[in-house]
Amino acid sequence: MRFLSPEQKYLLEVLKKTGCMRKSQALTLLHRQFGTSPNAIGPICRQLRDAGYLREFDGVISAVGPQYEPFIPNAIDLILAIFPRELPIFERTARNSLYALGTQSGLLARVFFLSREQKIFALPERDIVAEPASTLTVLLLEDATQAGRIPSDLSCLLAYPEQNGKLTLKQHNGGKNHEN
């Protein structure tokens, strides 16, 4: 077995949870955790790829194993925006969701992906992730037209990609079922 640096071990641990991420997202996480410089991400990923631990395609790195979910890089973008200065702890409890807990704020961010094909809107039941006092729910949609299918009493943020690939984020109706 090859020697892995703390940065490589951390990156592999995060990839076990997320399945994939953009290299730029990996750099952000490594910088927050270790102060890693932008010049180091290339060698870190190259060594892991050469050792057979990860794949790289079109700027996305993924753990070797099952195919990753394509919504994950956008979900990580949302989480990094929610926690601009914190190191989030990631968790996946379902195929269409990604959770992150802010290490300093204690905020739990839940990102759920809703595809166009989904006929019934339902958030998973309270999962195995213990919820702190503050929870933020974000529904990541494939496009803006899906917003009309979201129940009006649900308090959450909606995110969807624009034509240029950037994410738009909007508050959904204010809802009555707030989670502080």
C-alpha positions in Angstrom: 0.0 0.0 0.0 1.3 3.4 -0.9 1.9 6.2 1.6 -0.9 8.8 1.4 -0.5 12.4 2.7 -3.0 13.8 5.1 -4.4 15.8 2.2 -4.9 12.7 0.1 -6.5 10.8 3.0 -8.9 13.6 3.6 -9.8 14.0 -0.1 -10.5 10.2 -0.4 -12.6 10.4 2.8 -14.7 13.2 1.3 -15.0 11.4 -2.0 -16.3 8.3 -0.2 -19.2 10.5 1.0 -19.8 12.6 -2.1 -18.8 10.3 -4.9 -17.3 13.1 -6.9 -16.5 16.8 -7.0 -14.8 19.4 -9.2 -11.1 19.8 -8.8 -11.7 23.4 -7.8 -14.0 22.2 -5.0 -11.4 19.8 -3.8 -8.9 22.7 -3.7 -11.3 24.8 -1.6 -11.8 22.0 0.9 -8.1 21.2 1.1 -7.3 24.8 1.5 -9.8 25.2 4.4 -8.5 22.1 6.1 -4.8 22.2 5.5 -4.0 25.6 3.8 -3.1 23.7 0.6 -1.9 25.9 -2.2 -3.5 25.9 -5.7 -0.3 24.4 -7.2 -0.7 21.3 -5.0 -4.1 20.1 -6.2 -2.6 18.7 -9.5 0.0 16.5 -7.9 -2.4 15.4 -5.1 -5.0 14.2 -7.7 -2.4 12.8 -10.1 -0.8 10.6 -7.4 -4.2 9.3 -6.3 -5.2 8.6 -9.9 -1.9 6.8 -10.6 -2.4 4.7 -7.5 -5.9 3.7 -8.7 -7.9 5.6 -6.1 -9.7 8.1 -8.2 -10.7 9.0 -11.8 -10.7 12.4 -13.5 -12.8 13.5 -16.4 -13.5 17.1 -17.6 -12.4 18.7 -14.3 -14.4 16.3 -12.1 -12.7 13.8 -9.9 -14.5 10.8 -8.6 -13.8 7.9 -6.4 -13.2 4.6 -8.2 -16.3 2.5 -7.9 -19.9 3.0 -8.9 -20.8 5.9 -11.3 -21.3 9.2 -9.5 -24.4 11.2 -9.5 -24.1 14.2 -11.9 -25.9 16.6 -9.5 -23.3 16.3 -6.8 -20.9 19.0 -8.1 -23.8 21.5 -8.1 -24.8 20.4 -4.6 -21.3 20.9 -3.4 -21.3 24.4 -4.9 -24.4 25.2 -2.9 -22.9 23.8 0.3 -19.6 25.7 -0.2 -21.7 28.9 -0.7 -23.7 28.2 2.5 -20.5 27.6 4.5 -18.1 30.2 2.9 -15.6 30.0 5.7 -16.3 26.7 7.4 -15.2 23.2 6.7 -18.4 21.2 6.1 -18.7 17.6 7.1 -20.5 15.7 4.3 -22.9 12.8 4.6 -25.1 10.9 2.1 -28.1 9.0 3.2 -29.9 8.6 -0.1 -29.0 8.6 -3.8 -30.7 12.0 -4.4 -29.3 13.9 -1.4 -26.2 15.4 0.1 -26.0 16.7 3.7 -23.4 18.9 5.2 -22.9 20.0 8.8 -21.0 23.3 9.5 -18.3 22.5 11.9 -18.5 25.9 13.6 -22.1 27.1 13.0 -23.8 23.8 13.7 -26.0 24.4 10.7 -27.2 21.4 8.8 -27.6 22.0 5.1 -29.7 19.4 3.2 -29.6 19.4 -0.6 -32.1 17.2 -2.3 -32.0 16.7 -6.1 -35.3 16.5 -7.9 -35.2 15.2 -11.5 -37.8 16.2 -14.1 -39.0 12.6 -14.2 -40.0 12.4 -10.5 -43.8 12.3 -10.4 -44.3 12.7 -6.7 -42.6 15.2 -4.5 -41.5 13.8 -1.2 -38.6 14.6 1.0 -37.0 11.5 2.7 -38.1 10.9 6.2 -35.7 12.1 8.9 -32.6 10.2 8.1 -29.8 8.8 10.2 -28.1 12.2 10.3 -28.9 13.7 13.7 -30.4 17.2 13.0 -29.1 20.2 14.9 -31.3 23.1 16.0 -30.7 24.9 12.6 -31.5 23.1 9.3 -31.5 24.6 5.8 -33.2 22.6 3.1 -32.3 23.3 -0.6 -34.1 21.6 -3.4 -31.8 21.3 -6.5 -34.0 21.2 -9.6 -33.1 20.3 -13.1 -34.8 23.5 -14.4 -36.9 26.4 -13.1 -40.2 24.9 -14.5 -40.2 22.4 -11.7 -40.7 25.1 -9.0 -44.5 24.9 -9.6 -44.6 21.3 -8.4 -43.2 22.2 -4.9 -45.8 22.4 -2.2 -46.5 26.0 -1.2 -46.2 25.4 2.5 -42.7 24.1 2.3 -40.0 26.5 3.5 -36.8 26.0 1.6 -34.5 27.4 -1.0 -34.8 26.4 -4.7 -31.7 26.1 -6.9 -31.7 25.4 -10.6 -29.1 25.8 -13.4 -29.5 28.6 -15.9 -28.6 28.2 -19.6 -25.1 29.5 -18.9 -24.6 26.7 -16.3 -24.7 29.0 -13.3 -27.0 28.2 -10.4 -29.9 30.5 -9.5 -31.0 30.4 -5.8 -34.5 31.5 -4.7 -36.5 31.3 -1.5 -39.6 29.3 -1.9 -42.8 30.9 -0.6 -41.6 31.4 3.0 -43.6 28.3 4.0 -45.3 27.7 7.3 -43.2 24.7 8.3 -40.0 26.5 9.4 -37.1 24.6 10.9 -35.0 27.1 12.9 
